[in-house]
């Protein structure tokens, strides 16, 4: 017997964002009324738009490609699948596809296209180990032209959530496959989404035009030009001059302009600022497995935690737009309302933790030592973020008061991501995945070498933690699942490997006449197809 899980319509796409301004070359404008066009500032190039790999911009991919289902505030809803059933044993998902949908190149979206895309993702499984669904799919079978069946090796409760992600389980035209695959690249970027990528000049701009035959109705904003600009003053000046007219915090949480600059733009009367509810936790990630670094010691990590003045960061850097965070997830995240010990800003407690662990200041030295080794570490921040460097400098000055030497290093987003996956770091800024994906996606990443494996593998309970993560993902008992999540969150909190700073949100700076601004559950996308000028 099967359980009916969805029926209906509605579709809201997923697009996403970018941020920051103009390249050195002007962008040719098409025959589009300026009232129907947005010029978005993005801090980095959109890169490779193959959604079955990970080099590209998630915001840009989100406006071009779509998934079977969508994650909303009201739960999982239909997108390219109109309805679905789940077998009683939780291992078979039968999807009924939306009819009369085509890819941007005119190819039909049908069950064969779904199978071909999912098989292509699965054939490159090692690339997708961070997403546990990739290890559970046994087969994808065509039932008829508009019905496809996904068979799992065992029940996996986040299946629909992970199918709703921006990548990798989204759909590229079969005409763009190379040798029947996507893992070595694709020949074009044709999805089913509301926008079509029509032009891309690397490190300068990308142009997206409305899909006039979009199954959900043609977008009212007919053209979106994404211009690559450095974050900070360059983007601010471009907004002032009208060279760009839209920015928002992007898929890595980097902010193109700070709160003070946003307020100045609003004061001109030409711009509005719109903020979402809190969607993630901004944090510092500590590498517990770096044996030759003080950060491998729990006492040092706890001392860092006690040395972060979250209230000052919230009020002075974010002007109250982001609230202090004291746990990895806020209590509104499913399964995250767990009683955990509070660690407040307390320099005396920070000093005591270090002294109890044998880190001492001798002969008037500013930096503590232990067995002749200095208490020195490196903190990596994203150079595209207007706030991370400021936060880092505040934390650096505070840690100096307790005898900790902190070197600050700014790098590009891709470089920091590479450090996280290789374990070549002491401390770095990061953020949780966000409302649509947590807690399961951030927690699943604790065991992924491309994400937080190095963060967690050095703690004393690493083996137990990783076993519990495997267990919670396949548990079919709700009470048991709650208990396991509580254990997982308690372990990582006690070990202080994810040091929370603030609860972040998505902030949009847009023309005052732009209407329909809203937010999705994911922090990586905006529903641009809902926007219109008044």
C-alpha positions in Angstrom: 0.0 0.0 0.0 1.3 3.4 -0.8 0.8 6.8 0.8 -0.2 9.8 -1.4 2.2 12.6 -0.8 1.5 15.4 -3.0 -0.7 16.6 -5.6 -0.9 19.9 -7.3 0.5 22.7 -9.0 2.5 25.6 -7.8 6.0 26.1 -8.7 8.3 28.6 -7.6 11.7 28.4 -8.8 14.9 28.8 -7.3 17.3 31.3 -8.5 20.0 33.0 -6.7 22.1 35.6 -6.2 25.3 37.1 -6.8 26.8 40.4 -5.8 28.9 43.2 -6.8 29.5 45.3 -9.8 31.0 46.1 -13.1 33.8 44.6 -15.1 36.2 46.6 -17.0 34.1 46.3 -20.2 30.6 47.7 -20.7 27.8 45.2 -21.2 25.9 45.4 -24.4 22.2 46.0 -23.7 19.5 44.1 -25.6 16.2 45.5 -26.8 14.8 45.5 -23.3 13.0 48.3 -21.5 15.2 49.4 -18.6 12.1 49.1 -16.3 12.2 45.3 -17.1 15.9 44.9 -16.3 17.9 44.3 -13.2 21.7 44.8 -12.9 23.0 42.8 -10.1 26.4 43.2 -8.5 28.1 39.9 -7.8 31.5 39.4 -6.0 32.7 36.6 -8.2 32.2 35.0 -11.6 29.3 32.6 -12.1 31.9 30.1 -13.3 31.0 26.6 -14.7 27.2 26.3 -14.8 27.2 22.5 -14.8 24.9 21.8 -11.8 26.2 18.2 -11.5 29.5 19.6 -10.3 30.4 22.3 -7.8 32.4 25.1 -9.3 29.5 27.2 -10.4 27.4 29.9 -8.6 24.5 28.3 -6.9 22.4 31.5 -7.2 22.9 31.5 -11.0 22.3 27.7 -11.3 19.1 28.1 -9.3 17.6 30.4 -11.9 18.4 28.1 -14.8 17.8 24.6 -13.4 15.0 23.0 -11.4 14.4 20.0 -9.2 11.6 17.6 -8.8 10.3 19.1 -5.6 10.7 22.4 -3.7 11.4 23.0 0.0 9.1 25.7 1.4 8.1 27.1 4.8 5.1 24.8 4.5 7.1 21.7 3.7 8.0 19.9 0.5 5.9 21.1 -2.4 5.6 20.1 -6.1 8.0 21.6 -8.7 8.8 19.4 -11.8 7.0 16.6 -10.1 3.3 17.3 -9.7 2.8 14.5 -7.1 4.5 11.5 -5.6 4.0 8.4 -3.5 6.3 6.7 -1.0 6.1 3.0 -0.4 5.3 1.8 3.1 8.9 0.5 3.6 10.2 4.0 2.8 12.5 2.7 0.0 10.6 3.5 -3.2 9.5 7.0 -4.4 7.2 7.2 -7.4 7.1 10.7 -9.0 4.4 11.9 -11.5 6.0 14.5 -13.7 4.6 17.8 -14.9 3.6 17.5 -18.5 4.3 19.9 -21.4 7.6 21.1 -19.9 10.6 21.6 -22.1 14.2 22.5 -21.6 15.5 25.8 -22.9 16.7 24.1 -26.1 13.3 22.6 -26.8 14.1 19.1 -25.6 11.2 17.4 -23.8 11.4 17.1 -20.0 10.2 13.5 -19.3 11.0 10.4 -17.3 13.8 9.5 -19.6 15.4 12.9 -19.0 15.0 12.4 -15.3 16.6 9.0 -15.4 19.5 10.2 -17.5 20.3 13.1 -15.2 20.1 11.1 -12.0 22.1 8.3 -13.5 24.7 10.8 -14.5 25.0 12.2 -11.0 25.2 8.7 -9.5 28.0 7.7 -12.0 30.2 10.3 -10.3 29.3 9.3 -6.8 32.6 10.2 -5.2 31.9 13.8 -6.0 28.7 13.8 -4.1 29.6 12.0 -0.9 28.6 15.0 1.1 25.0 14.4 0.2 24.0 11.1 1.8 21.2 10.5 -0.7 23.9 9.7 -3.3 24.9 6.7 -1.2 21.3 5.4 -0.9 20.0 5.4 -4.5 19.9 1.9 -5.9 18.2 2.7 -9.2 16.1 5.2 -11.1 13.5 3.5 -13.3 11.2 4.8 -16.0 7.6 3.6 -15.5 6.1 5.6 -18.4 6.7 8.9 -20.2 5.8 11.0 -17.2 6.4 8.6 -14.3 9.7 7.8 -12.7 10.6 5.6 -9.7 13.5 6.2 -7.4 14.5 3.1 -5.4 16.7 3.3 -2.3 18.9 0.7 -0.7 17.3 1.6 2.7 14.9 4.2 4.1 16.3 7.7 4.2 14.1 10.4 5.7 15.8 13.5 4.1 15.3 12.1 0.6 12.8 14.8 -0.6 14.8 17.6 1.1 18.0 16.5 -0.7 16.2 16.2 -4.0 15.1 19.8 -3.6 18.6 21.2 -3.3 20.0 23.5 -5.9 22.4 20.8 -7.0 23.2 18.1 -7.9 19.7 16.5 -8.4 18.5 19.1 -11.0 18.0 18.6 -14.7 20.1 19.5 -17.7 18.9 19.0 -21.3 20.0 15.5 -22.5 21.3 17.3 -25.6 24.0 18.9 -23.5 25.4 15.6 -22.2 28.9 14.7 -23.4 29.4 11.0 -24.2 26.2 10.3 -22.2 27.6 11.9 -19.0 28.0 15.2 -17.2 30.9 14.5 -15.0 33.5 15.7 -17.6 31.5 18.8 -18.5 28.4 19.7 -20.6 28.1 21.3 -24.0 25.4 23.9 -22.9 23.5 25.1 -19.9 19.9 24.4 -20.8 17.6 23.7 -17.9 13.8 24.1 -17.4 14.0 27.2 -15.2 12.5 30.7 -15.6 15.7 32.2 -16.9 18.1 31.3 -19.8 21.8 32.1 -19.7 22.3 33.9 -23.0 25.8 35.4 -22.6 28.8 35.0 -20.2 32.1 36.9 -20.3 34.3 35.3 -17.6 35.1 37.6 -14.7 33.0 40.4 -16.2 29.3 39.6 -16.6 26.6 37.1 -17.3 23.2 37.9 -18.9 20.1 35.9 -18.1 16.9 36.5 -20.2 13.4 35.5 -19.3 12.2 32.1 -20.5 9.1 33.2 -22.3 7.7 29.7 -22.5 8.4 28.9 -18.9 5.7 26.4 -17.6 5.1 28.6 -14.5 4.6 31.7 -16.6 7.1 34.1 -18.1 8.9 36.3 -15.6 8.1 40.0 -15.6 11.7 41.0 -15.1 12.9 40.2 -18.7 16.6 40.6 -18.3 19.1 40.2 -15.5 22.7 41.3 -15.9 25.1 40.0 -13.3 28.2 42.1 -13.2 31.3 41.1 -11.3 32.6 43.7 -8.9 34.8 43.8 -5.8 32.9 43.9 -2.6 32.9 47.1 -0.6 33.5 50.6 -1.9 33.5 49.6 -5.6 30.1 48.0 -5.3 28.8 50.9 -3.2 29.9 53.5 -5.8 28.4 51.4 -8.6 25.0 51.4 -6.8 25.2 55.2 -6.2 25.9 55.8 -9.9 23.2 53.3 -11.1 25.7 51.0 -12.8 24.1 48.2 -10.8 20.8 48.4 -8.9 20.6 45.2 -6.9 22.7 43.2 -4.4 22.2 40.6 -1.8 24.2 38.4 0.5 25.4 35.5 -1.5 25.7 31.7 -1.3 28.8 31.9 0.9 27.4 34.6 3.2 29.7 37.2 1.9 28.3 40.7 2.0 29.1 43.1 -0.9 28.4 46.2 1.2 28.1 46.8 4.9 25.0 47.9 6.9 26.1 51.6 7.0 26.5 51.7 3.2 23.0 50.1 2.8 21.5 52.8 5.1 23.2 55.6 3.0 21.6 54.1 -0.1 18.2 54.0 1.5 18.5 57.6 2.5 18.8 58.7 -1.1 15.2 57.5 -1.7 16.3 55.3 -4.6 16.8 52.1 -2.8 15.0 49.8 -0.3 16.5 47.2 2.0 14.6 44.0 2.6 15.7 41.3 5.1 14.7 37.7 5.6 14.1 36.1 9.0 17.2 34.4 10.4 18.2 31.5 8.1 21.6 30.3 9.3 24.3 30.5 11.9 27.6 32.4 11.1 30.4 30.7 12.9 34.1 30.0 13.2 35.1 26.4 12.4 37.9 24.9 14.4 40.1 22.1 13.1 40.2 19.5 15.9 42.4 17.2 13.8 45.4 19.5 13.3 47.6 17.8 15.8 50.5 20.3 15.6 48.2 23.2 16.4 46.8 24.5 19.7 43.3 24.4 18.1 43.4 20.6 18.5 42.9 21.1 22.2 39.3 21.4 23.5 40.4 23.9 26.2 41.8 26.3 23.6 38.6 26.1 21.5 36.5 26.8 24.6 38.7 29.8 25.4 38.1 31.1 21.9 34.4 30.7 22.4 34.4 32.6 25.7 36.5 35.4 24.0 34.0 36.3 21.3 31.9 39.4 22.1 28.8 38.5 20.2 26.8 41.4 21.5 29.3 43.9 20.2 29.6 42.1 16.8 25.8 42.2 16.5 25.4 45.8 17.5 28.5 47.5 16.1 29.2 45.5 13.0 25.7 44.4 12.0 23.8 47.3 13.6 21.4 44.8 15.2 20.5 43.1 11.9 22.1 39.8 13.0 21.5 38.5 16.5 24.0 36.8 18.8 24.2 33.0 18.4 25.2 30.7 21.2 24.6 27.3 19.6 25.3 25.8 16.2 21.6 25.9 15.3 18.9 28.2 16.6 16.0 26.6 18.4 13.6 27.0 15.5 15.6 24.5 13.4 14.0 21.0 13.6 15.5 18.7 16.3 17.7 21.6 17.5 15.8 22.7 20.6 18.3 20.9 22.9 19.5 22.0 26.3 23.2 22.9 25.9 25.5 24.6 28.4 25.8 28.3 27.8 29.2 29.8 27.1 29.1 33.5 27.5 31.6 36.2 26.7 33.9 35.9 29.7 37.6 36.6 29.4 38.3 35.4 33.0 36.8 32.0 32.2 38.8 32.0 28.9 42.0 32.6 30.9 41.2 29.9 33.4 40.5 27.3 30.7 43.9 28.0 29.2 45.8 28.0 32.5 44.1 24.7 33.6 45.3 23.2 30.3 48.9 24.3 31.0 49.1 27.4 28.7 51.0 30.0 30.8 52.4 33.5 30.3 56.0 33.6 31.5 58.4 36.5 32.1 55.9 39.1 31.0 55.4 37.5 27.6 52.3 38.6 25.7 51.8 35.1 24.2 51.1 32.0 26.3 53.3 29.0 25.8 53.1 25.3 26.7 56.2 23.0 26.5 57.9 25.8 24.6 55.3 26.1 22.0 53.4 29.4 21.5 49.7 29.7 21.6 49.5 30.9 18.0 46.9 30.1 15.4 45.7 31.4 12.0 42.1 32.5 11.2 41.1 32.6 7.5 38.4 35.0 6.3 36.8 35.6 2.9 38.2 38.7 1.2 34.9 39.2 -0.6 33.1 39.8 2.8 32.8 43.3 4.1 32.2 42.1 7.6 34.4 39.0 8.1 37.6 41.0 8.3 36.1 43.4 10.8 34.9 40.6 12.9 38.3 38.9 12.7 40.1 42.0 13.8 37.8 42.4 16.8 38.4 38.7 17.8 42.1 39.1 17.2 42.3 42.0 19.6 40.2 40.2 22.3 42.3 37.0 22.1 45.4 39.1 22.5 44.1 40.1 26.0 44.2 36.4 27.1 47.6 35.6 25.6 46.6 34.2 22.3 48.3 35.2 19.0 45.9 35.1 16.1 47.2 35.8 12.6 44.5 36.9 10.1 44.6 35.7 6.5 42.2 36.8 3.8 41.6 34.6 0.8 39.2 34.0 -2.0 36.1 31.8 -1.3 37.4 28.9 -3.4 40.7 28.9 -1.5 39.0 28.7 1.9 36.7 26.0 0.6 39.8 24.0 -0.5 41.4 24.5 3.0 38.3 23.2 4.6 38.3 20.0 2.5 42.0 19.4 2.9 42.3 20.2 6.6 44.9 23.0 6.0 43.6 25.4 8.5 43.4 26.2 12.2 40.2 28.4 12.2 38.0 29.7 9.4 34.7 31.5 8.9 31.8 29.5 7.7 28.0 29.1 8.1 25.4 26.5 8.4 23.5 25.4 5.4 20.2 27.2 6.3 16.6 26.6 7.0 15.9 24.4 4.0 18.6 21.9 4.8 19.3 21.9 8.5 20.0 20.2 10.7 20.6 17.1 8.4 22.7 18.7 5.7 25.2 20.5 8.0 25.4 17.5 10.3 25.9 15.0 7.4 28.8 17.3 6.3 30.5 16.4 9.6 31.6 13.1 8.0 32.4 14.5 4.5 36.0 15.1 3.7 34.9 18.0 1.4 33.2 19.7 4.3 33.7 19.2 8.0 35.4 15.9 8.4 38.7 17.5 9.6 36.7 19.6 12.0 35.2 16.7 13.8 37.7 13.8 13.4 40.1 14.9 16.0 37.6 15.0 18.9 37.6 12.2 21.5 34.2 11.0 20.5 34.7 11.2 16.7 33.9 7.5 16.0 30.7 7.6 18.2 29.7 10.9 16.5 30.1 9.6 13.0 28.1 6.4 13.8 25.3 8.4 15.3 25.2 10.5 12.1 24.8 7.4 10.0 22.1 6.1 12.3 20.0 9.3 12.4 19.8 9.6 8.7 18.2 6.1 8.3 16.1 6.1 11.5 12.3 5.7 10.9 11.4 6.3 14.5 10.7 10.0 15.2 11.5 9.8 19.0 14.7 7.9 18.4 15.7 10.4 15.7 15.2 13.3 18.2 17.3 11.5 20.8 20.1 10.9 18.3 20.2 14.5 17.1 20.3 15.6 20.7 23.4 13.4 21.3 25.1 14.7 18.1 24.5 18.4 19.0 25.6 17.8 22.6 28.9 16.2 21.4 29.9 19.0 19.0 28.8 21.7 21.4 30.8 20.3 24.3 33.8 19.9 22.0 33.5 23.5 20.8 34.4 22.7 17.2 31.7 25.0 15.7 31.9 28.3 17.4 28.8 30.3 16.7 28.8 34.1 16.2 25.5 35.4 14.9 22.3 34.2 13.3 22.5 35.5 9.7 19.8 36.5 7.2 19.5 37.3 3.6 19.6 41.0 2.8 18.5 42.5 -0.4 19.3 46.0 -1.6 16.9 46.9 -4.5 15.3 49.8 -6.4 12.4 51.3 -4.5 10.0 50.5 -7.3 10.8 46.8 -7.3 8.0 44.7 -6.0 7.5 41.0 -5.2 10.7 40.6 -3.2 10.5 37.5 -1.1 12.7 34.7 0.2 13.0 31.0 -0.1 13.9 28.5 2.6 17.3 28.2 1.2 19.9 31.0 1.7 21.2 30.3 -1.8 18.4 31.5 -3.9 15.8 34.2 -4.5 12.6 33.8 -6.5 13.5 36.4 -9.2 10.6 35.2 -11.3 8.2 36.8 -8.9 9.7 40.3 -9.2 8.1 43.2 -11.0 8.5 46.9 -11.3 5.7 49.2 -10.2 
